[in-house]
Amino acid sequence: MLKSIQERIQALPQEIRKVSAAEAAAEIENNQGVLIDVREPSESAEKTIQPAFIIPRGILEMKTLEKFKDPDRPLYLHCASGVRAQLGAEQLVDMGYTNVTAIVSDIKAIQQAFNPQE
């Protein structure tokens, strides 16, 4: 039986941590966390969020392993609405990353939290 995206999100394990954009911005300032933008390149080019690393969802597992070797480093994933961030967070936890957080705010709130001047 096929599952909708909403059903997949609801079935995510409880260990997938979710925070708002404002919470993520405050935490990253204090814990040296890494912000990862999992949107497609065309989306990221349209509205860039600094200081995010751009790693599209389709290559997230490969590129994250290349760039971030410490499985305990705080990683914060964002997309345009929180859906891809949550699915990506699930994959990184499955790979062995222990400190992964999905930002579940929309792109406007993320922009406001990380780049309020723009």
N, C-alpha and C positions, 0 to 999 in steps of 0.2 A: 504494500500500500504506500502510495506517495504521501509525503508529509509537506505541509506548507511551511514557508519560512517562519511564520508565527508559531507553528507547532514545534519546529526545531528549536527556536529561541526558548520557548517554555520548557523544553526538555533538557536544556543545558544543565550540566552538573552544578550543584550549589557552590562549588569552589571557584567558579568563574566570578571574580570580583567585579562589581560595577559601581562607578562613581559618576558624578556630574562633571562637567567641564571645569567649573570653578573649583571643585574639590581636587581634581587632577592637577590643575595649575598650581595650587597651593602645595600639594604633596611633592610635585616635581621640583619646586623651588627648594624644598627641604631635604629631599632624599636622593638627589642626583639621578632621578629617573629619566628614562628615554621616552619621548613622544614619537609614536610611529603612525603615520597617515597611511591607511590601507585602501584609500580610494584609488580609482584609475588615474593614470597620468593626466588625462584631459581634465578631470575634475580638480586635481591638485593644482594644475596650472591656472585654472580659472579663479580659485580662491586658495592661496597658499597660507598655511598656518605655520608660523615660526615658533619654536625651533624644531619642527618635526622632520624626521627622516621619512622619505617617501618610499614605501615598500608596498606596492599593490597587493591586494589579497591573493591574487593568482600565483604570486611567487613568494609569499610571506615566509613560508617554512624554510625555503632554500636561502633566501637573503638574510633572514634573521640569524640563522646558524653561522653564516659568513661574518656578519658584522658584530654579533653579540655572543661572545663565548661563555660569559659568566651566567649560569642558569639562575642565579639569585638576584641579578640586577633588576631593579624595578622597570617594567615595560608597560607603557600606557598606549593602548591602541584607540584610534579614532577613525571614523568615516563620516558620512554625511548625516546619518541618523542613529547610529549605534548598532545596527544589525550586523554589518560586516565586521565591526570591531568585536562583537561578542563571538561570532563564529571563528574569527581569527584567534581570539584569546583561547577558545577551546582547543584549537589545534596546537598552540604553543604550550599550553599546559600538558597536553598529551605527549608532546616532544620532550618534556622534562623541565621546562622553565617553571620556576616556583613562585615568581612574584609578578604575575600578569594581571593587568586591570583593563577592562573595557570601559571607555567613556561613552555613556549612553545619552548624551546631549545631541541636539541637532547642530549643524555646521555653524549656524549663526551664533549659538551660545559658545561654541568652541572658539570661534573668532573673537568674541567678546572677552573670553577668559584669558586667551593667550596673546592676542594682538588688539587690545582695546582701542588703539589710536586709529586703526584702519577702518 
